[in-house]
Amino acid sequence: MTSVSELHPFRTHTCGELRLNNAGITARLSGWVHRKRDHGNLLFIDLRDHYGLTQVMIESDSQNFSLVESLRLESVITVTGSIEKRSQETINTELATGEIELRIDEINIESEADLLPMQVAGDAVYPEDLRLRYRFLDLRREVVHKNIILRNNVITSIRRRMTEAGFLEFQTPILTASSPEGARDYLVPSRIHPAKFYALPQAPQIFKQLIMVSGFDKYFQIAPCFRDEDARADRSPGEFYQLDVEMSFCTQDDVFNVLEPVLGGVFEEFSQGRNVTIPPFPRIPYRESMLKYGSDKPDLRNPLIIADVTEAFRESKFGLFAKIVSEGGVVRAIPAIGAASRPRSFFDKLNDWARNQGQGGLGYISYLDDEGHGPIARNLETVRTDTIKDIVNLTNGDAVFFVANKDAFSAAKFAGEVRTRVCDEMKFQEKGFFKFCWITDYPMYEVDEGSGQVVFSHNPFSMPQGGMEALEAKDPLDILAYQYDIVCNGVELSSGAIRNHRPEIMYKAFEIAGYSKEFVEKQFSGLLNALKFGAPPHGGSAPGIDRMVMLLAEEPNIREVVLFPMNQQAEDLMMNAPAEITSERYQELHIKKALPRATKSN
C-alpha cells in the first residue's frame, strides 16, 4: 500500500474519477470548493475540478474541522483521506462519483478565495457585463465550461476530418494589408514605416488563393478573423474563427462534396440524438430561396413555403393590392396551415405585430366550407380566392397571409419575417433537427440603394457564371456568380465561391463595378501579379467555428461559446481593452491623438 508521503503532492485522482471499486484506498484530491453543507457534526464539501465533482467530508471532532468550516466557496484546496462507500440512502445517482466520498485526514489550502461577485454553483442569471468582467469565474460554471470543451472537441474533429480528406493545414499572416471583405479593418500602425498601417485579416481570402497559385492542392486552417463591426447574437465583435478551406482544380460540386461529410459528420458526432441532414444537402438557388423563404438563410425546420400570388391580384377588385401590382409591385402569400379555425384575436395579433414592424398591416384569407373569408376575401372575386388557394396549396381549414410591396426585395424580406412569426405562433418548427442547405447562384452585382451604382453583391473575387462572355454581353444584374452559402437552421455558417483566376476577367468584373484597371492593380497587386504567372481554377469556403458550436450547444448567443469574448461595445472588460496608450507611444508610432469633438448640449 502506498504511504501518504509517497502520494503525488496535489492529486492521485481527479474529482471525476473515483468509483465504488476505489473504496478503501487512500486518495488525494485537489480542486475548488464548489458547495458546502453543514450538518452539525458533519461538514460536506463538493470538491470540483475540470473533470467533475467528488464529495468530501469531515467530522466536527477532527482537528481540521474549524479550518474546513472557515473556507470560502471557490477556495482551492488539497485533501487527503480514505475513500468510503456511501450508505444506500445517501447515494447521489446524478453524480458519476455519487457512490463514494472522501473522509478528510489532511487538508492544505492552496489558494483562498475572496468574496465572490457571482456564484459559480447553481444556474443564477447574471448581467452580461458582470460575467465578462469575471469571465474566469463564469468559465468555471458548468454550462459555460462544457461549451468550451465542446468547442475544443469540435475543432479537434474538424482537424481530423480535413486531414483525412487530404488537406494540409497552413497558417497565414496576421499582420497584412487591407482587403475588401465587407467590414472595417482593424489597423495596426507601423513604427518603422511612418504613416503606414497593417491590417488584421478580415479573412485569409487572398492568402489562401495565393496558396493555390503556389502549387499546393488542398489547404485548410482554423483561422482567426478580425472585423470592426457591430455585435449580434450570432456574431462577436472584434474576432472570430472559421474553418478556412481552399482547393485547386475544383468545381462548385467538388467543394460541396468535401464539406458536406465534414460538417454533417461533426454535427452527427455531437448531435446527442438530434437528426442531421444526410448528404447531399439541398441546393437552393438564391432567387428561389428569397421567393419561397423570404431569406437567403432559410430555416428549413419551418415547413411553410411562401408563394407568389401577384397575378391573382392584377386588375382585381381589391384596390390596394391591384394598385401596387399595376405599379410593378408584387404580392407574396404565406400559408398558415390549420389556422382558419383560430379566433379573430389570432389574426388581430399578427396584424398588430406587422404594424409595429412599420408595415401597413397583414391582410389574410381563411378558407372554411369551400369559401374564402376575411377582409380581403370580401373584396376579391371568388375565382381569384380559389386561384390563390390552388397556388399556395391550401385546403379547407387553412389560412393565408399577404405581403404586398412595390419593391420585390422588401416584399420578400418581410414575407420571410411573417413566415417565421406564423411558424412560431403555431408551433410548426420541427424539433431535434439540424437542417442544412446550400444557397447557390448569387447575383454577381446589385444596385447600391444610396448611390444607384452597380456594385458587387458578394465576394468580388468570385468567378462569374459564363466568364468573360457573360460580363461583356449580359445586363450586370442578370449575371450570376459561382458563389454559395451553407446554412443550418437559419444560421449562415459560411460564404464561399469558385474564384476568378484569370486577370482579364478580374479587370472586367471590377470595371463593371466602377473600378479602374489602375485601381485594381494598386489595391490587389499581390493577388493579381500571382494570377499572371499561371493560376489553377480554385475555390473554397469558410464555415464559422463559433456559429457551429453555438448551434450544437443550443445557445442563443455566440458569446456563450467563446472563451474570452468582448461585450457588445467591443470591449474586453476583464483586460480593460481597448486602452489608452502613453504620449511616448504616439510619438514612437508617428501618429497624432485626435479625439472626436464633443457634441454641445442644448
C-alpha positions, -999 to +999 in steps of 0.1 A: +000+000+000+012+035-009+020+057+021+007+092+023+042+106+020+046+088-014+014+104-029+016+130-056+017+164-039-016+175-054-037+146-066-038+108-071-071+111-089-093+137-105-125+148-089-145+129-116-125+097-114-132+077-082-158+050-082-171+023-058-142-001-066-119+026-052-134+022-017-108+016+010-079+033-007-061+065+004-065+092-022-055+128-026-077+153-045-073+190-054-099+214-066-122+242-059-148+244-030-180+242-051-206+238-023-205+234+015-232+217+036-230+219+074-249+191+091-238+199+126-214+171+134-205+166+098-194+191+072-197+182+035-178+198+006-184+192-031-149+195-045-147+204-082-120+203-108-121+202-146-132+166-146-161+165-121-172+166-085-164+145-055-180+148-021-155+151+007-165+152+044-150+159+078-163+153+113-167+180+139-141+164+162-114+165+136-085+189+143-090+203+108-128+210+112-125+247+120-102+252+091-126+235+067-155+253+082-139+287+075-133+280+039-150+303+014-165+290-018-141+287-047-110+284-025-086+259-039-077+230-015-058+197-015-074+170+007-061+135+016-081+108+031-098+074+028-124+066+001-155+053+017-187+038+003-218+060+009-248+045+026-276+035+003-298+064+013-270+090+006-260+078-029-262+105-055-273+089-087-269+121-107-231+122-099-206+099-115-188+097-082-220+096-063-214+062-046-183+072-027-169+101-006-135+110+008-131+113+045-106+142+051-075+133+072-053+161+058-061+194+042-039+221+026-052+254+014-036+262-019-054+295-025-081+313-005-109+330-024-123+365-018-160+371-015-174+362-049-190+388-072-211+359-087-217+324-077-202+295-097-225+268-083-261+269-095-278+284-125-285+320-114-286+346-142-262+374-140-257+406-161-235+401-192-210+428-182-205+412-148-200+378-164-175+391-189-156+412-162-152+380-142-150+356-171-126+333-153-153+327-128-180+324-154-159+298-172-160+276-140-198+274-143-209+240-156-227+250-188-201+275-200-173+251-191-190+224-211-195+248-241-158+255-242-149+218-240-174+212-268-156+239-289-123+221-284-138+187-294-155+202-325-122+218-337-103+185-330-129+166-350-127+191-379-089+189-380-090+151-381-117+150-409-099+176-430-065+159-426-081+125-435-096+142-467-060+151-478-059+188-468-028+204-454-030+229-425-011+262-430-010+294-410-015+327-429-002+361-418-019+382-391-002+415-400-012+421-436-028+446-460-064+457-461-087+436-484-124+441-492-143+417-470-174+438-463-164+453-429-139+478-414-104+466-408-086+467-375-055+487-382-020+484-366+004+514-371+039+506-382+067+520-361+094+517-388+072+529-416+057+562-406+021+569-416+016+533-428-006+507-413-010+469-412-045+455-413-056+425-393-071+400-417-109+400-420-103+366-436-073+348-452-090+353-486-062+365-507-036+343-489-055+311-494-058+319-531-021+325-532-015+291-516-033+276-545-013+296-570+018+284-552+011+249-562-005+234-530-036+215-538-057+214-506-055+239-477-073+244-445-069+265-414-087+272-382-083+308-390-087+339-367-105+367-385-108+403-373-136+427-383-145+460-368-183+455-369-212+456-345-221+426-324-252+404-329-264+373-313-246+352-340-216+375-344-189+385-320-173+420-324-136+420-330-126+385-338-140+351-347-127+318-360-136+299-392-127+267-409-109+282-439-108+259-469-094+262-504-088+236-531-074+236-567-089+222-599-123+220-584-158+227-593-186+240-571-198+204-566-163+194-555-164+219-527-198+207-516-187+171-517-157+178-495-175+200-469-208+180-466-192+150-449-171+172-427-199+194-414-225+167-415-201+143-397-192+169-370-228+177-363-237+140-363-208+133-338-220+160-314-258+159-321-267+140-289-295+122-306-307+151-328-311+144-365-288+158-391-294+163-429-279+134-448-256+145-477-261+156-504-276+187-488-304+205-506-292+231-531-314+262-534-307+290-559-307+324-543-337+337-561-358+306-553-348+309-516-359+346-515-392+337-530-400+305-510-385+315-477-380+353-478-344+349-469-311+336-482-306+320-447-338+298-446-346+277-416-359+245-432-373+233-399-401+257-407-424+239-432-442+270-445-435+279-482-441+314-495-458+317-529-460+345-555-497+355-560-491+387-578-511+378-609-541+368-588-544+405-577-537+421-611-567+443-620-587+428-591-614+444-571-591+445-541-579+480-550-549+484-526-531+453-539-542+459-575-527+493-574-494+480-561-493+453-588-501+479-615-471+499-604-447+470-607-450+456-572-455+421-560-478+401-536-464+373-515-486+347-498-476+330-465-497+299-456-510+293-421-519+256-421-549+248-400-553+285-388-588+291-403-604+279-370-583+302-349-602+331-331-602+366-346-577+376-319-551+354-336-553+374-368-556+407-350-525+399-330-504+393-362-519+424-378-508+445-348-473+429-349-470+438-386-479+474-378-453+475-351-428+464-377-435+495-397-458+478-422-494+488-432-508+456-416-512+420-425-542+410-447-554+374-447-580+350-461-592+320-442-608+290-460-638+274-445-667+255-461-650+258-495-652+296-493-627+324-486-634+345-455-619+377-441-615+413-452-596+406-484-619+378-495-649+401-491-634+424-517-620+398-541-637+378-567-644+342-558-624+329-588-594+348-575-596+334-539-599+299-554-568+306-576-548+317-545-559+286-527-546+264-555-513+284-559-505+283-522-516+246-520-542+252-493-572+231-481-603+239-461-593+249-426-562+267-438-555+305-439-531+326-458-514+360-450-503+385-477-475+409-481-475+435-509-449+460-518-437+479-548-402+467-541-398+429-546-369+426-522-387+444-494-417+422-500-396+390-499-379+401-467-410+409-448-428+378-461-399+358-446-404+375-412-441+367-414-433+331-423-411+329-391-438+346-370-466+323-381-444+293-376-436+304-340-472+313-332-485+279-344-455+259-332-448+243-365-410+242-362-395+207-363-376+199-332-344+180-327-330+185-363-300+202-378-312+210-414-285+220-438-288+235-473-266+253-498-278+286-512-263+289-547-263+312-578-260+345-561-262+376-583-227+389-592-239+425-589-266+446-573-276+482-572-265+503-542-295+519-527-277+551-518-257+558-550-278+539-575-245+524-588-238+488-598-217+472-570-205+437-561-232+418-542-209+393-527-172+384-529-155+405-557-130+377-564-157+352-575-159+338-609-190+350-629-210+322-644-203+324-682-169+341-676-159+369-698-187+363-723-213+370-696-195+401-684-194+416-719-229+406-732-253+404-702-270+430-681-249+431-649-279+425-628-286+393-647-251+378-642-249+351-616-217+341-598-203+308-586-210+319-551-227+299-524-235+299-487-241+270-464-269+274-439-280+254-409-313+261-391-315+296-404-279+305-395-254+312-422-223+291-415-202+303-444-198+320-477-178+305-505-171+307-541-152+294-571-126+321-576-118+343-605-083+330-615-080+350-648-067+386-647-086+397-677-119+386-662-109+403-629-102+436-647-136+434-665-155+424-633-141+454-614-147+477-643-184+470-643-185+479-606-168+512-614-131+504-606-103+513-630-076+489-641-051+511-622-072+508-590-072+470-593-035+468-599-027+491-569-052+476-545-048+439-553-013+438-567-002+407-547-030+385-560-031+400-595+006+395-601+003+359-589-026+352-613-005+365-642+020+336-637-003+307-641-031+301-616-052+270-613-090+271-612-097+271-575-124+276-549-134+271-513-155+282-483-151+291-447-177+278-422-177+297-389-164+277-359-182+299-333-216+295-351-212+258-354-206+254-317-234+278-309-258+256-328-245+224-313-247+238-278-282+252-285-270+286-272-289+317-284-258+340-282-224+333-297-206+347-266-216+316-247-192+295-267-163+319-270-135+316-244-129+353-237-155+373-257-159+411-259-191+428-249-214+444-275-193+476-275-162+456-285-147+459-250-127+434-231-139+442-196-116+417-180-084+431-196-096+466-200-092+467-237-091+489-257-069+510-235-052+544-237-015+545-246+012+569-234+022+600-253+056+584-259+039+556-278+021+581-301+054+597-309+071+563-315+043+553-339+043+587-356+006+593-351-013+622-335-040+619-309-071+634-325-103+627-305-137+635-319-152+668-309-176+666-280-212+675-291-226+706-275-256+701-253-286+724-257 
